[in-house]
Amino acid sequence: MTAAEWRDTRERGSVWLLRIMTVISLRLGRPAGRVVLHGIALYFFLFAPQARRAALDYLRRVLGRRPRARDRYRQLLSFATTIHDRVYLLNERFELFDISTVGEELMAASLRPGSGAILLGAHLGSFEVTRAIGRRRSGLRVAMVAYEDTARKLNAMLAAINPAAQVDMVALGSVEAMLRVRDLLEEGVFVGMLGDRTPGGEAVMELPFLGGMAKFPLGPMRAAALLGRRVILMLGLYLGGNRYRVVFEEIADFSGVAAQEREAAVREAVGRYVGRLEEYCRGYPYNWFNFYRFWQ
């Protein structure tokens, strides 16, 4: 992939609008704030042709039939809901949500110095909902790794919602960044990455995904292999209403992999990640939030 279409997609909305939404939501409560979501979802439903085409392609693949209007609207509403719920999650209003977990015991094994692991997510559901898990487990820390422009946008979003929110952020693009990731893992910190998008110009692996061939970056798995770390799939799936399910699954363990075997192990792990991602897409089809041409 020579150019990442998702990076070139024009963003609608702005930081000042997010600040206004935050004030309204915190003062009036989640039920009142959710009323606005239907207007946002309807706007994208009617006036975002690129997102509409991408959603139709994805829904046709995952549902195995021609998507109806209500399918498209439900996906957009799920997306708007997870964005809106960031307001409460980043302000630690966890009591507003019913959150179940699967595989939480995997996290306990890494809560000691030197045993940090890579949390590999996707644009499937909500990453922020995992903050509730950190509240339950004392000492659990998560740092986010993102490309430089993505990190800048995330920091602007955090400042708009809650300037006091403490989120470790590492911007990729330098040797110092990888050294910082190594140090965080040595401290027992979980390092979160997303493994379903590439900014372009990096190594990718083309794999079958929902009935077509799609490209997935090799970088996150190669970093985990180089650092000799476990990789845990992490997804915060939206179930409707105020319900979420947070899933943790071990995808790979590179701690004992010899240098000459790393590349084969990386490719096997990426294939396993994509396979599990497909299963969760089929199980929770309205949680997919890649609104661009994913299948080239």
C-alpha angles and dihedrals in degrees: 000000000000096000129022108231093198091063091054095049110114112244119231118209129030144228093265091054089050090052091052091048090050093053093047093046096048094046100042099032135239098292092056092044091052091061088070091053093071090058091050092048091047091051092055090042090058106029109032106079095170092052090045093055092047092048092049091051093048096043092048089054098044098040096041092226141068107291117242123222091257090055091055092045092048091054092050092046091051089052093048090048095054090049091049093047089059086076091064099035093052089048089051095245090147093147089075092069139068103218124180124186137211120197097006090146088073089069095056092064091062099048096104135078114283096017103088117143139204115255107206115197138165141211087277114114124327129328093189094063089072088072086078089062090053089055091055095048114057114224097020111138128181125195121193124224117200141154113274099258092044091050090052092052092047092051090051090050092050092049090051095049102036121349089194094058109122111220123155108224126188117191112211123224106086143063088246090061093057091047089052090051090050091051093049091052090050088055090056094255121148111235114210123209135166116233105187103074136056126198090217131260096062134102114281138180120222112218139167109265126171094340099316142066117268134176122240126185120251093201101091094049092044090053091050091048093048090051093043095236140149117252118216122191108227125189131168102204120198112225100181133270107029095326128118134170119209114204129196121185129166109240101174144353114209096174094106101031116123118231094248091053098048100094094051090046091049093053092047090051093049089052090051091049092051091047092053091044089056091050092052091046089056092046095045103023098168093059096075110111105177100116099182137075099298094169107059 
